[in-house]
Amino acid sequence: MPGRHAARPWPGYFCSCQKLAYGCLTATRLMHSRNEHHSERINLRTTPTVKRLLQQAAAASHKDLSEFILEHAIVAAARILADRRLFLLDEGRWQQLLDALEHSPKDRPRLKQLFTEPGLLD
């Protein structure tokens, strides 16, 4: 589609058309979603030292402990999953990707034959 990625925020930004839950703003949106009832529980066990550390950080952030842990867990989860949805490419590789997406794949008769023949387990 021409122009589909014309407004990319920086060169090499590849949008997989997924909304990326990335950063505190989206974490806050996910935490306070009006579409879903907050019915699921997550139980954690930790040491008293770690609990005190988390409580101090939550207090410094003006949040309760659950809100603090959940917000930071959402951000961490989004960052881990983002590498599966976000590809950073230099301008040359970006253009190669766009060219590959716009052109039909090369005909591979041997590969086509492989998929049409019965396999060992068929």
Phi, psi and omega per residue, in radians:
M1 nan 2.015 3.138
P2 -1.149 2.412 3.078
G3 1.413 -0.045 -3.089
R4 -1.057 -0.693 -3.111
H5 -1.916 0.358 -3.073
A6 -1.123 -0.508 -3.089
A7 -1.738 0.584 -3.140
R8 -1.144 2.523 -3.015
P9 -1.200 -0.425 3.091
W10 -2.705 2.748 3.129
P11 -1.031 2.368 3.107
G12 1.545 0.053 3.090
Y13 -1.387 2.100 3.119
F14 -1.925 1.976 -3.142
C15 -1.567 2.116 3.092
S16 -1.577 0.299 3.118
C17 1.047 0.524 3.017
Q18 -1.899 2.473 3.018
K19 -1.322 2.104 -3.138
L20 -1.524 2.115 3.030
A21 -1.427 1.681 -2.970
Y22 -2.400 1.989 3.057
G23 1.752 2.992 -3.020
C24 -1.143 -0.609 -3.100
L25 -1.060 -0.812 3.137
T26 -1.238 -0.636 3.083
A27 -1.037 -0.742 3.123
T28 -1.118 -0.714 3.100
R29 -1.081 -0.748 3.141
L30 -1.156 -0.669 -3.107
M31 -1.211 -0.566 -3.050
H32 -1.947 0.544 3.138
S33 -1.084 2.292 3.120
R34 -1.514 -0.209 -3.101
N35 -1.439 -0.356 -3.070
E36 -2.154 2.449 3.057
H37 -1.444 2.358 -3.133
H38 -1.416 1.437 -3.048
S39 -1.902 -0.205 -3.076
E40 -1.562 2.475 3.134
R41 -1.975 2.575 3.019
I42 -2.202 2.132 3.135
N43 -1.821 2.361 -3.131
L44 -2.192 2.543 2.985
R45 -2.063 2.409 -3.137
T46 -2.650 3.091 3.096
T47 -1.472 2.775 3.078
P48 -1.029 -0.604 -3.141
T49 -1.133 -0.794 3.131
V50 -1.152 -0.704 3.117
K51 -1.063 -0.779 3.105
R52 -1.065 -0.749 3.121
L53 -1.034 -0.825 3.133
L54 -1.131 -0.691 3.107
Q55 -1.111 -0.704 3.126
Q56 -1.152 -0.733 3.132
A57 -1.165 -0.695 3.106
A58 -1.094 -0.785 3.129
A59 -1.088 -0.712 3.116
A60 -1.144 -0.439 3.122
S61 -1.631 0.034 -3.112
H62 1.037 0.755 3.123
K63 -2.313 2.749 3.001
D64 -1.405 2.929 -3.027
L65 -1.052 -0.789 -3.128
S66 -1.079 -0.792 -3.135
E67 -1.086 -0.753 -3.138
F68 -1.082 -0.875 -3.111
I69 -1.109 -0.794 -3.098
L70 -1.117 -0.774 -3.141
E71 -1.035 -0.806 -3.103
H72 -1.268 -0.522 3.068
A73 -1.203 -0.679 3.112
I74 -1.116 -0.779 3.133
V75 -1.092 -0.771 3.139
A76 -1.109 -0.743 3.131
A77 -1.102 -0.734 3.141
A78 -1.111 -0.713 3.127
R79 -1.152 -0.687 3.114
I80 -1.123 -0.717 -3.117
L81 -1.377 -0.373 -3.088
A82 -1.063 -0.589 -3.116
D83 -1.181 -0.197 3.069
R84 -1.611 -0.145 -3.082
R85 -2.175 -0.254 -3.020
L86 -2.169 2.204 -3.123
F87 -2.130 2.173 3.103
L88 -1.768 2.123 -3.083
L89 -2.261 2.603 3.003
D90 -1.290 2.973 -3.020
E91 -1.031 -0.679 -3.141
G92 -1.142 -0.809 3.129
R93 -1.207 -0.579 3.067
W94 -1.042 -0.792 -3.128
Q95 -1.149 -0.684 3.078
Q96 -1.045 -0.742 3.127
L97 -1.100 -0.816 3.127
L98 -1.071 -0.734 3.111
D99 -1.084 -0.760 3.139
A100 -1.113 -0.663 -3.141
L101 -1.228 -0.497 -3.101
E102 -1.478 -0.325 -3.082
H103 -1.857 2.612 3.094
S104 -1.189 2.580 3.110
P105 -1.175 2.684 3.113
K106 -1.125 2.432 3.113
D107 -1.224 2.255 -3.134
R108 -2.190 1.550 -3.065
P109 -1.046 -0.674 -3.125
R110 -1.170 -0.638 3.099
L111 -1.185 -0.733 3.098
K112 -1.051 -0.737 3.121
Q113 -1.098 -0.729 3.135
L114 -1.011 -0.701 -3.107
F115 -1.391 -0.331 3.129
T116 -1.610 -0.362 3.117
E117 -1.405 2.618 3.063
P118 -1.156 2.532 3.141
G119 -1.544 -3.133 -3.135
L120 -1.091 -0.576 -3.078
L121 -1.652 0.007 -3.140
D122 -1.429 nan nan
